[in-house]
Amino acid sequence: MILFGKKKYKNKSTEELVLLAQQEDIDALEELIKQNQDSVYASFYYLNSDCQDILDLTQEALLKMAKNIKNLKEPAKFKPWLNRIVTRIFYDHVRSKNRKLKTIPIDKSGDEEQDRFNVTDIPCKTCTPEQSSLNGELSCTIEKSIHKLPDSFRLAIVLREFQGLSYEEIADITNTNVGTVKSRIARARNKLQEDLKAYIA
């Protein structure tokens, strides 16, 4: 009977879950955590090249989300709010390691270049053993390529491609302007394209 009761939460929207969690509904909060833990983990996985810290960072972000859910004034903006938590934790982690965010001078690029390459849109082929091996190699190459990006580029493209945030939301989270965000993402995509030429030609 308890399990049946919990099932109803899976059909609720994120906004409904947030509203319930703000009223101290533990099951709603648990469902929010379940729905977002993989996404938060993936963000830290691509943002942070030191794998041993990823689980700790994920746990910290989800705990902070749970503790501060009542402070979210606009439940419809839960996703950007959660990403701000992830970003702040990442920045704090970088500072604790005495690292500076590596940057590269930003050049202007045309808007038509912005959506030419999407790291999440690699074509899926019939999985023969040979193709499965190739897809595994491709995934590994993408991971390595993203980790090689300067931190500011990596943060922008992870928030855009893996979290689906708008340029405006990324600019707000990273305290930069939209033009800078677009330039960083375009430069990041160009660097990824160079590394993935053999796979996407």
Sequence and secondary structure as in RCSB ss.txt:
>XXXX:A:sequence
MILFGKKKYKNKSTEELVLLAQQEDIDALEELIKQNQDSVYASFYYLNSDCQDILDLTQEALLKMAKNIKNLKEP
AKFKPWLNRIVTRIFYDHVRSKNRKLKTIPIDKSGDEEQDRFNVTDIPCKTCTPEQSSLNGELSCTIEKSIHKLP
DSFRLAIVLREFQGLSYEEIADITNTNVGTVKSRIARARNKLQEDLKAYIA
>XXXX:A:secstr
 HHHHHHGGGGS HHHHHHHHHTT HHHHHHHHHHHHHHHHHHHHHH S GGGHHHHHHHHHHHHHHHGGG S G
GGHHHHHHHHHHHHHHHHHHHTT            GGGTTS  TT        HHHHHHHHHHHHHHHHHHHHS 
HHHHHHHIIIIIT   HHHHHHHHT  HHHHHHHHHHHHHHHHHHTHHHH 
